[in-house]
Amino acid sequence: MSRPTVSPTGRESRYDTEEIIVSKTDLQGRITYANDVFLRVAGFSEDEIMGQPHNIIRHPDMPHSVFKLLWDTLATGEEIFAYVINMARNGDHYWVFAHVTPSFDASGAITGYHSNRRKPDPQQIEKIQPIYRKLCEIETGAPRLKDGMTAAIEFLQNTLKSQGTTYERFVFSI
């Protein structure tokens, strides 16, 4: 199933602060598990979502560079936390604070990825939105997406370094 072209509606797909959105993917990022909260908030049935690329819920306001950072971190076998804006099937959006971890087999090889996502506080979203807008601006200002992602990651790393912090400490400081 390819996702039909959907435009953001500007409406929020709501879920409660105590709910956890859970999904698992294979090594290529195809969904192998989605809990009921994920299905409800994203607006897909289990049959529609299984086997689909996880980026089926990617919102256009989400910087590609943050996902590159996420995938690069996971490839090293490390976990990562990130604020993510997703887009439901109907174009509504929902923010999450994601904790993404690699899954390993008995020999220690990465076999897939597991993500638990909680609803961030509105104040956290207010703090991350201007940063994400700047990263998207840098990305779209480059002639090629790859160059834009590289420039955006460099900007983010330099900004964090100038503030004497790391990405992980920054995410938890918001």
C-alpha positions, 0 to 999 in steps of 0.5 A: 500500500502506498500512501496517497498524497495527504496534506497536513490538516493542522488538527491534532490527533489526540491521545492521553498522556498515560497512553504509550504508542508502540511499534516494531520494525524490521531492519528496513524500517517496515512495521512488524508490530503496532499496538492499538494506540498506534493504530487509533492515533495514526488512523490505520488498521492493522492489515493496512499498516503491517509491512509498510515503511514506518515513514508512512506516518512522516509529517512534512514538518519533521526534519530529515536530519533528525531521522538520519541522526536517529538511524545512524545512532541505532545502527551503532546499537545504541538507543535514542530519544527524540521529539517527533511530529507524525502525521495520521492517515487523514493529515492530522498531526501528533507529537511524540517523545520517542524512545527507540531501541535496536532489538538483538538476536542471541548472537548480538546482531540487530534484528529490528527496532522497537519504539515506545512513544509518549505524549510530550508536554506542550511546553516541550513542543513549543521549544522544539518547533523553532529548532525543527523549523530551522533544520527544515529550512537548512534542508530545503535550502540545499540543492540536494536533500543529502546536502541539506541533511548534512548541513542541518546535522552540522548546524545542530551539532555545532549549536549543541557544542556551543551550548556545551551539551550533547544531543541526549542531554539537550533532549532531556533538558527541554 
